[in-house]
Amino acid sequence: MREQLVTCTVCPLGCSITVKGEADKIESVEGFTCKRGEQYARDEFICPKRTLTTTVRLTGSTEPLLPVRSSAPVPKDLIPSCMKIIRGLSVAAPVSDHQVIVNDIAGTGAALVACREAKAV
Ligand code: SF4
């Protein structure tokens, strides 16, 4: 049986939650204070997700890099695939804030979007 200690990040209280189980079968969840925290801990145990924030190469602007993020949290185990795609990207200015750079990146269902605008020079 696997035991995982999860620090809940849903609110600033940061409850420590212990999840026990195997693969996607959860046997017990202890330490949460509310239902949202219980769900967070269950998701962390079965399929942890993170919002991906990074930069891509930018051409035709004053800055060489454009900050980007995923439009939704993506499975942690797909982040290396996302980064492989991102490393091969080069975006040409102008770019608008929230512009979609890649749709459904690495099959995550999330888009890669610009975090700010970049004017062309
Ligand atoms: S379990 Fe509930 S109260 Fe505790 S940190 Fe998570 S959201 Fe906040």
Residues whose N, C-alpha, C, O or C-beta is under 5 A from the ligand:
A	BS01	SF4	C8 V10 C11 L13 G14 C15 F32 T33 C34 R36 G37 E38
